[in-house]
Structure formats: structure tokens, C-alpha cells
């Protein structure tokens, strides 16, 4: 589910649907963080996507927190 949400976030970003991309990126992060032993690379990519999308949407506080681990 986390990978699917990450894929949806990338697809939404490519079509300039930034609000949807932000939603899917946040969902991907939340799902990766809930799984014990989740793949680290997937979580890091999801957090980076969340941060970049939040910057695009002007949500600087959310972007800053996504960049932090």
C-alpha cells in the first residue's frame, strides 16, 4: 500500500496535481512508518517526495518536518 501511495504521489506530481500529490506522499510516509522493519529506502524516498511536494504547495512547516528524520 505504501508503494502504491508513493506511485500515486509521483503520478499526481507529473500532472501538476500538487494537492493530491501532497496527500498521497503523506499517506505513503504514514504507511511506511507504521510497518516495523519497513524498507528504509522507500521511507526516505517517500519523505523526500513529501518535502518537495509540500514546498511546491507552500507548506514550509510540513516540508521542514519531512526533511528531518
VMD Tcl script that builds the backbone (N, CA, C; Angstrom):
set m [mol new atoms 207]
animate dup $m
set s [atomselect $m all]
$s set {name element resname resid chain x y z} {
  {N N UNK 1 A 0.821 -1.184 0.000}
  {CA C UNK 1 A 0.000 0.000 0.000}
  {C C UNK 1 A 0.871 1.255 0.000}
  {N N UNK 2 A 1.987 1.196 0.736}
  {CA C UNK 2 A 2.882 2.355 0.784}
  {C C UNK 2 A 3.491 2.619 -0.580}
  {N N UNK 3 A 3.890 1.567 -1.269}
  {CA C UNK 3 A 4.444 1.741 -2.623}
  {C C UNK 3 A 3.394 2.299 -3.574}
  {N N UNK 4 A 2.175 1.826 -3.453}
  {CA C UNK 4 A 1.103 2.332 -4.320}
  {C C UNK 4 A 0.843 3.811 -4.056}
  {N N UNK 5 A 0.865 4.211 -2.795}
  {CA C UNK 5 A 0.671 5.625 -2.465}
  {C C UNK 5 A 1.832 6.462 -2.999}
  {N N UNK 6 A 3.054 5.927 -2.919}
  {CA C UNK 6 A 4.217 6.635 -3.478}
  {C C UNK 6 A 4.084 6.792 -4.984}
  {N N UNK 7 A 3.653 5.734 -5.651}
  {CA C UNK 7 A 3.451 5.801 -7.101}
  {C C UNK 7 A 2.369 6.823 -7.451}
  {N N UNK 8 A 1.309 6.851 -6.669}
  {CA C UNK 8 A 0.232 7.812 -6.911}
  {C C UNK 8 A 0.718 9.242 -6.701}
  {N N UNK 9 A 1.567 9.446 -5.708}
  {CA C UNK 9 A 2.118 10.785 -5.467}
  {C C UNK 9 A 2.972 11.239 -6.651}
  {N N UNK 10 A 3.800 10.349 -7.176}
  {CA C UNK 10 A 4.627 10.699 -8.346}
  {C C UNK 10 A 3.761 10.995 -9.561}
  {N N UNK 11 A 2.734 10.197 -9.778}
  {CA C UNK 11 A 1.837 10.423 -10.913}
  {C C UNK 11 A 1.109 11.759 -10.779}
  {N N UNK 12 A 0.663 12.066 -9.579}
  {CA C UNK 12 A -0.030 13.337 -9.363}
  {C C UNK 12 A 0.928 14.513 -9.574}
  {N N UNK 13 A 2.162 14.370 -9.135}
  {CA C UNK 13 A 3.145 15.443 -9.337}
  {C C UNK 13 A 3.415 15.681 -10.814}
  {N N UNK 14 A 3.508 14.602 -11.571}
  {CA C UNK 14 A 3.775 14.735 -13.012}
  {C C UNK 14 A 2.659 15.476 -13.732}
  {N N UNK 15 A 1.451 15.390 -13.210}
  {CA C UNK 15 A 0.319 16.052 -13.853}
  {C C UNK 15 A -0.031 17.377 -13.181}
  {N N UNK 16 A 0.857 17.845 -12.315}
  {CA C UNK 16 A 0.690 19.122 -11.604}
  {C C UNK 16 A -0.526 19.127 -10.681}
  {N N UNK 17 A -0.920 17.972 -10.196}
  {CA C UNK 17 A -1.996 17.873 -9.211}
  {C C UNK 17 A -1.338 17.875 -7.829}
  {N N UNK 18 A -0.848 19.038 -7.438}
  {CA C UNK 18 A 0.008 19.136 -6.259}
  {C C UNK 18 A -0.694 18.810 -4.954}
  {N N UNK 19 A -1.932 19.206 -4.797}
  {CA C UNK 19 A -2.654 18.887 -3.561}
  {C C UNK 19 A -2.821 17.379 -3.414}
  {N N UNK 20 A -3.136 16.708 -4.505}
  {CA C UNK 20 A -3.274 15.253 -4.472}
  {C C UNK 20 A -1.927 14.598 -4.213}
  {N N UNK 21 A -0.880 15.122 -4.820}
  {CA C UNK 21 A 0.460 14.580 -4.607}
  {C C UNK 21 A 0.848 14.696 -3.137}
  {N N UNK 22 A 0.516 15.818 -2.529}
  {CA C UNK 22 A 0.814 16.019 -1.114}
  {C C UNK 22 A 0.072 14.992 -0.261}
  {N N UNK 23 A -1.167 14.774 -0.568}
  {CA C UNK 23 A -1.971 13.785 0.167}
  {C C UNK 23 A -1.368 12.386 0.040}
  {N N UNK 24 A -1.068 11.965 -1.173}
  {CA C UNK 24 A -0.533 10.626 -1.387}
  {C C UNK 24 A 0.863 10.464 -0.793}
  {N N UNK 25 A 1.685 11.493 -0.867}
  {CA C UNK 25 A 3.019 11.419 -0.282}
  {C C UNK 25 A 2.927 11.290 1.240}
  {N N UNK 26 A 2.028 12.039 1.851}
  {CA C UNK 26 A 1.834 11.944 3.300}
  {C C UNK 26 A 1.317 10.561 3.686}
  {N N UNK 27 A 0.416 10.033 2.878}
  {CA C UNK 27 A -0.112 8.692 3.135}
  {C C UNK 27 A 0.993 7.655 3.032}
  {N N UNK 28 A 1.840 7.771 2.009}
  {CA C UNK 28 A 2.950 6.829 1.845}
  {C C UNK 28 A 3.874 6.874 3.056}
  {N N UNK 29 A 4.210 8.062 3.505}
  {CA C UNK 29 A 5.071 8.194 4.687}
  {C C UNK 29 A 4.439 7.536 5.906}
  {N N UNK 30 A 3.183 7.823 6.125}
  {CA C UNK 30 A 2.491 7.253 7.283}
  {C C UNK 30 A 2.467 5.730 7.221}
  {N N UNK 31 A 2.245 5.188 6.037}
  {CA C UNK 31 A 2.208 3.739 5.897}
  {C C UNK 31 A 3.593 3.126 6.103}
  {N N UNK 32 A 4.612 3.711 5.519}
  {CA C UNK 32 A 5.969 3.188 5.717}
  {C C UNK 32 A 6.371 3.244 7.192}
  {N N UNK 33 A 5.992 4.301 7.889}
  {CA C UNK 33 A 6.374 4.461 9.286}
  {C C UNK 33 A 5.648 3.494 10.211}
  {N N UNK 34 A 4.517 2.982 9.790}
  {CA C UNK 34 A 3.739 2.052 10.623}
  {C C UNK 34 A 4.230 0.626 10.541}
  {N N UNK 35 A 5.007 0.304 9.506}
  {CA C UNK 35 A 5.445 -1.073 9.296}
  {C C UNK 35 A 6.793 -1.293 9.983}
  {N N UNK 36 A 6.841 -2.178 10.965}
  {CA C UNK 36 A 8.123 -2.458 11.616}
  {C C UNK 36 A 9.106 -3.049 10.597}
  {N N UNK 37 A 10.300 -2.525 10.566}
  {CA C UNK 37 A 11.311 -3.029 9.641}
  {C C UNK 37 A 11.033 -2.667 8.197}
  {N N UNK 38 A 10.257 -1.627 7.976}
  {CA C UNK 38 A 9.946 -1.211 6.600}
  {C C UNK 38 A 11.234 -0.851 5.878}
  {N N UNK 39 A 11.206 -1.007 4.593}
  {CA C UNK 39 A 12.394 -0.692 3.811}
  {C C UNK 39 A 12.772 0.777 3.987}
  {N N UNK 40 A 13.988 0.986 4.369}
  {CA C UNK 40 A 14.470 2.332 4.658}
  {C C UNK 40 A 14.477 3.200 3.415}
  {N N UNK 41 A 14.880 2.638 2.297}
  {CA C UNK 41 A 14.938 3.415 1.054}
  {C C UNK 41 A 13.568 3.926 0.650}
  {N N UNK 42 A 12.563 3.095 0.769}
  {CA C UNK 42 A 11.200 3.507 0.425}
  {C C UNK 42 A 10.715 4.628 1.318}
  {N N UNK 43 A 10.986 4.531 2.607}
  {CA C UNK 43 A 10.585 5.585 3.536}
  {C C UNK 43 A 11.311 6.884 3.224}
  {N N UNK 44 A 12.596 6.810 2.963}
  {CA C UNK 44 A 13.355 8.019 2.651}
  {C C UNK 44 A 12.863 8.675 1.373}
  {N N UNK 45 A 12.560 7.879 0.376}
  {CA C UNK 45 A 12.024 8.441 -0.875}
  {C C UNK 45 A 10.656 9.075 -0.645}
  {N N UNK 46 A 9.835 8.430 0.156}
  {CA C UNK 46 A 8.503 8.975 0.444}
  {C C UNK 46 A 8.616 10.294 1.202}
  {N N UNK 47 A 9.538 10.373 2.160}
  {CA C UNK 47 A 9.713 11.617 2.915}
  {C C UNK 47 A 10.252 12.732 2.031}
  {N N UNK 48 A 11.164 12.386 1.129}
  {CA C UNK 48 A 11.683 13.382 0.201}
  {C C UNK 48 A 10.574 13.879 -0.724}
  {N N UNK 49 A 9.749 12.971 -1.215}
  {CA C UNK 49 A 8.625 13.361 -2.078}
  {C C UNK 49 A 7.654 14.253 -1.311}
  {N N UNK 50 A 7.405 13.912 -0.051}
  {CA C UNK 50 A 6.518 14.735 0.776}
  {C C UNK 50 A 7.105 16.127 0.954}
  {N N UNK 51 A 8.387 16.204 1.251}
  {CA C UNK 51 A 9.030 17.507 1.457}
  {C C UNK 51 A 8.992 18.357 0.195}
  {N N UNK 52 A 9.319 17.753 -0.930}
  {CA C UNK 52 A 9.338 18.505 -2.194}
  {C C UNK 52 A 7.937 18.967 -2.585}
  {N N UNK 53 A 6.957 18.109 -2.389}
  {CA C UNK 53 A 5.588 18.471 -2.724}
  {C C UNK 53 A 5.061 19.549 -1.777}
  {N N UNK 54 A 5.410 19.430 -0.507}
  {CA C UNK 54 A 4.988 20.453 0.459}
  {C C UNK 54 A 5.600 21.808 0.097}
  {N N UNK 55 A 6.848 21.813 -0.339}
  {CA C UNK 55 A 7.462 23.064 -0.783}
  {C C UNK 55 A 6.706 23.652 -1.964}
  {N N UNK 56 A 6.346 22.809 -2.911}
  {CA C UNK 56 A 5.604 23.257 -4.081}
  {C C UNK 56 A 4.269 23.870 -3.679}
  {N N UNK 57 A 3.650 23.298 -2.657}
  {CA C UNK 57 A 2.345 23.794 -2.190}
  {C C UNK 57 A 2.477 24.961 -1.223}
  {N N UNK 58 A 3.696 25.316 -0.866}
  {CA C UNK 58 A 3.891 26.424 0.056}
  {C C UNK 58 A 3.708 26.054 1.518}
  {N N UNK 59 A 3.696 24.777 1.825}
  {CA C UNK 59 A 3.548 24.305 3.204}
  {C C UNK 59 A 4.946 24.071 3.771}
  {N N UNK 60 A 5.603 25.171 4.154}
  {CA C UNK 60 A 7.011 25.117 4.534}
  {C C UNK 60 A 7.252 24.374 5.837}
  {N N UNK 61 A 6.340 24.473 6.772}
  {CA C UNK 61 A 6.495 23.760 8.040}
  {C C UNK 61 A 6.460 22.252 7.818}
  {N N UNK 62 A 5.553 21.827 6.963}
  {CA C UNK 62 A 5.455 20.390 6.669}
  {C C UNK 62 A 6.680 19.916 5.900}
  {N N UNK 63 A 7.166 20.745 4.993}
  {CA C UNK 63 A 8.369 20.391 4.244}
  {C C UNK 63 A 9.554 20.240 5.183}
  {N N UNK 64 A 9.691 21.177 6.111}
  {CA C UNK 64 A 10.810 21.117 7.059}
  {C C UNK 64 A 10.745 19.853 7.898}
  {N N UNK 65 A 9.565 19.512 8.395}
  {CA C UNK 65 A 9.455 18.318 9.229}
  {C C UNK 65 A 9.679 17.045 8.418}
  {N N UNK 66 A 9.318 17.041 7.148}
  {CA C UNK 66 A 9.546 15.867 6.303}
  {C C UNK 66 A 11.026 15.657 6.022}
  {N N UNK 67 A 11.780 16.742 5.938}
  {CA C UNK 67 A 13.220 16.621 5.706}
  {C C UNK 67 A 13.959 16.062 6.914}
  {N N UNK 68 A 13.377 16.204 8.085}
  {CA C UNK 68 A 14.010 15.699 9.301}
  {C C UNK 68 A 13.637 14.255 9.529}
  {N N UNK 69 A 14.544 13.511 10.086}
  {CA C UNK 69 A 14.250 12.122 10.440}
  {C C UNK 69 A 14.166 11.942 11.917}
}
mol reanalyze $m
mol bondsrecalc $m
mol representation Tube
mol addrep $m
